[in-house]
Amino acid sequence: MINLAGKTAVVFGLANKRSIAWGIAQKLHEAGATLAICYQNERMRSEAEDLINELGNASGFRCDVSNDEEIAALFAELKEKYAKIDILVHAIAYAPAEDLKGSFINTSREGFRIAHDVSVYSLIAVSRGALPLMAEGGSIMTLSYYAAEKVVPHYNVMALAKSSLESAVRYLAYELGPKNIRVNAISAGPIKTLAARGVGALGDMLKSHAERAPLRRNVDQSEVGGTALFLASDLASAVTGETLYVDCGYNIMGF
């Protein structure tokens, strides 16, 4: 059994019980990690606090990752409360709805900017903020999807953001490796999360995955959480810069 007692994990992107971040937070909590849960704004605070209360010794912190001042304030607060952090979970992705449901060729300039700012640059920004608090090394992880490398109809600009995200993981892994900080991505199969509902034809995606994946089913949050727990632990001490597929094997299929 993996034991993370004495470790502090910062989790971004916990919106509700359908969030992949919830599955990850639960697994880290069960392993004994102390959790710092970050929510975007006051509107999301109440629901986040209900979940935080279920995680024992977890604490909540406000941070809009599109605002550099809020990121700086967050990590100053984390330093004061915890002194160090060991695990950082980046489970954040967003693109305007109109840029996900229309034709890809009609992607707006602003939609492109927002998708990359919130979904990709934020990983770089929070990793930079965490760096001084990871003096003893650590594990950083983010969430990707198969559309980063193959066309998934309706995923549109978010597919480009996921491609960029996976590249950012490799560059961060290269730069942070000498500090014993590992950076990886988990490419999960489709799950009915709040964010996923913004993608057109989610039902078709779920049906296709379940029919074609070798395991003949879809993945759930807990299974993604289990992979995150592995990446957070010393069992993954030599794993960095990777994209790990947790999709019931869907990505290996040609058709």
C-alpha positions in Angstrom: 0.0 0.0 0.0 1.3 3.4 -0.9 1.9 5.7 2.1 2.0 9.5 1.5 1.9 10.5 5.2 3.9 13.6 5.7 3.4 14.7 2.1 1.5 17.8 1.0 -0.4 17.8 -2.3 -1.9 20.8 -4.0 -4.8 20.0 -6.2 -6.2 22.5 -8.9 -9.5 21.8 -10.7 -11.8 20.2 -8.1 -15.2 21.5 -9.2 -17.6 18.7 -8.0 -17.8 15.0 -7.4 -17.7 14.3 -11.1 -14.3 16.0 -11.5 -11.4 13.8 -12.3 -9.6 15.9 -9.6 -12.1 14.4 -7.1 -11.0 10.9 -7.9 -7.3 12.0 -7.6 -7.9 13.9 -4.3 -9.7 10.9 -2.8 -6.8 8.5 -3.6 -4.2 10.9 -2.3 -6.2 11.5 0.9 -6.6 7.7 1.4 -2.8 7.4 1.2 -2.3 9.9 4.0 -1.4 13.0 2.1 -2.3 16.5 3.4 -4.4 18.2 0.7 -4.6 21.9 -0.3 -7.6 22.2 -2.7 -7.6 25.3 -5.0 -10.9 26.6 -6.3 -11.2 29.4 -8.9 -13.5 32.0 -7.3 -16.1 32.7 -4.6 -18.9 31.2 -6.8 -17.2 27.8 -6.7 -16.1 28.1 -3.1 -19.2 26.6 -1.5 -19.2 23.4 -3.5 -15.5 23.0 -3.1 -15.8 23.4 0.6 -18.4 20.7 0.8 -15.9 18.3 -0.8 -13.0 19.6 1.2 -14.9 18.7 4.4 -15.0 15.1 3.2 -11.2 15.0 2.9 -10.4 15.2 6.5 -7.4 17.5 7.0 -7.7 19.3 3.6 -7.8 23.1 3.3 -9.2 25.3 0.6 -7.5 28.1 -1.2 -8.8 30.6 -3.8 -6.8 30.9 -7.0 -7.7 32.0 -10.5 -4.8 30.5 -12.6 -5.3 33.1 -15.3 -4.2 35.8 -12.8 -0.4 35.9 -12.0 -1.0 37.9 -8.8 -3.4 35.3 -7.5 -0.9 32.5 -8.2 1.8 34.4 -6.4 -0.5 35.0 -3.4 -1.5 31.4 -3.3 2.0 30.0 -3.2 3.0 32.6 -0.5 0.0 31.3 1.5 1.0 27.7 0.9 4.6 28.4 2.0 3.4 30.0 5.2 1.0 27.1 6.0 3.0 24.1 4.8 6.6 25.2 4.3 7.0 22.7 1.5 4.8 20.8 -1.0 5.5 17.4 -2.6 2.7 16.9 -5.1 1.0 19.2 -7.5 -2.1 18.2 -9.5 -3.1 20.4 -12.5 -6.6 19.3 -13.5 -7.6 22.5 -15.3 -8.9 22.9 -18.9 -11.3 25.4 -20.4 -12.3 26.8 -23.8 -15.3 29.0 -24.7 -18.3 26.8 -25.5 -18.8 28.4 -28.9 -15.3 27.3 -29.9 -16.0 23.7 -28.9 -19.4 23.2 -30.6 -18.9 24.9 -33.9 -16.6 24.1 -36.8 -12.9 24.0 -36.0 -12.1 26.3 -38.9 -14.2 29.0 -37.2 -12.1 28.9 -34.0 -11.9 32.5 -32.8 -8.6 34.2 -32.0 -9.9 34.9 -28.5 -11.1 31.3 -28.0 -7.7 30.0 -29.1 -5.9 32.4 -26.6 -8.2 31.5 -23.7 -7.9 27.7 -24.3 -4.1 27.9 -24.3 -3.9 30.4 -21.4 -6.1 28.5 -19.0 -5.4 24.9 -20.1 -1.6 25.1 -20.9 0.1 28.2 -19.6 -1.4 27.7 -16.2 0.6 24.5 -15.8 3.8 26.4 -16.4 2.7 29.2 -14.1 1.8 27.0 -11.2 4.9 24.8 -11.6 7.0 27.9 -11.4 5.1 28.9 -8.2 5.6 25.5 -6.7 9.3 25.2 -7.6 10.7 27.0 -4.4 8.5 24.8 -2.3 9.7 21.6 -3.9 13.3 21.8 -2.6 13.2 18.1 -1.7 11.9 17.1 -5.1 8.3 16.3 -6.0 5.7 15.1 -8.5 3.7 17.4 -10.9 1.0 15.9 -13.0 -1.6 17.2 -15.4 -4.5 15.8 -17.4 -4.5 15.3 -21.2 -6.7 13.5 -23.7 -6.2 11.4 -26.9 -7.3 14.3 -29.0 -3.8 15.7 -28.5 -2.6 13.4 -31.2 -5.5 12.1 -33.2 -8.6 13.9 -34.5 -11.6 13.7 -32.3 -14.5 15.5 -33.9 -15.9 18.4 -31.9 -12.9 18.6 -29.6 -11.6 21.5 -31.7 -9.4 24.0 -30.1 -9.1 22.0 -26.9 -7.3 19.3 -28.9 -4.6 21.9 -29.8 -4.3 22.9 -26.2 -3.8 19.3 -25.1 -1.1 18.9 -27.7 0.6 22.0 -26.3 0.1 20.7 -22.8 1.9 17.4 -23.5 4.8 19.3 -25.0 4.9 21.6 -22.0 5.1 18.5 -19.8 8.2 17.3 -21.7 9.9 20.7 -21.4 9.1 21.0 -17.7 10.3 17.5 -17.1 13.6 18.3 -18.8 14.2 21.5 -16.8 13.0 20.3 -13.4 14.6 16.9 -13.6 17.9 18.0 -12.0 15.9 19.2 -9.0 14.3 15.7 -8.7 10.9 17.0 -9.7 9.0 14.7 -12.1 6.4 16.0 -14.5 3.9 13.8 -16.2 0.5 13.8 -17.9 -2.4 11.3 -17.5 -4.4 10.9 -20.7 -7.7 9.7 -19.4 -10.5 8.3 -21.5 -13.8 10.4 -21.7 -15.6 10.8 -18.4 -18.8 12.7 -17.7 -17.3 15.7 -16.0 -18.5 19.3 -15.9 -15.8 20.3 -18.4 -16.5 17.3 -20.7 -20.1 18.3 -21.1 -19.0 21.3 -22.9 -17.6 19.2 -25.7 -20.1 18.3 -28.5 -21.2 14.7 -28.9 -19.8 13.5 -25.5 -22.3 10.6 -25.6 -21.0 9.4 -28.9 -17.4 9.6 -27.5 -18.3 7.5 -24.5 -20.2 4.9 -26.7 -17.3 4.7 -29.1 -14.7 4.2 -26.4 -16.7 1.5 -24.7 -17.2 -0.4 -27.9 -13.6 -0.2 -29.2 -11.4 -0.2 -26.1 -9.9 -3.6 -25.4 -11.5 -3.7 -21.9 -14.9 -2.9 -23.6 -15.8 -0.1 -21.1 -15.0 3.4 -20.1 -12.7 4.5 -17.3 -13.8 6.2 -14.1 -12.4 8.9 -11.8 -11.1 6.4 -9.3 -9.0 4.6 -11.8 -7.4 7.9 -12.9 -6.9 8.6 -9.3 -5.0 5.4 -8.9 -2.6 6.3 -11.6 -2.1 9.7 -10.0 -1.4 8.0 -6.7 1.3 5.9 -8.5 2.8 9.0 -10.0 2.8 10.8 -6.7 4.7 7.9 -5.0 8.3 6.7 -5.0 7.1 3.8 -7.2 7.3 6.3 -10.1 10.7 7.7 -9.1 12.1 7.1 -12.6 9.0 8.2 -14.6 9.0 11.7 -16.0 8.0 13.6 -19.1 5.5 10.8 -20.0 1.9 10.7 -21.1 0.3 7.7 -19.4 -2.9 6.5 -21.0 -5.7 5.5 -18.6 -8.4 4.8 -21.2 -9.1 1.0 -21.0 -6.6 0.6 -23.9 -8.6 2.7 -26.5 -5.4 4.5 -27.7 -3.8 1.3 -29.0 -6.6 0.5 -31.5 -6.3 1.3 -35.2 -10.0 1.1 -35.8 
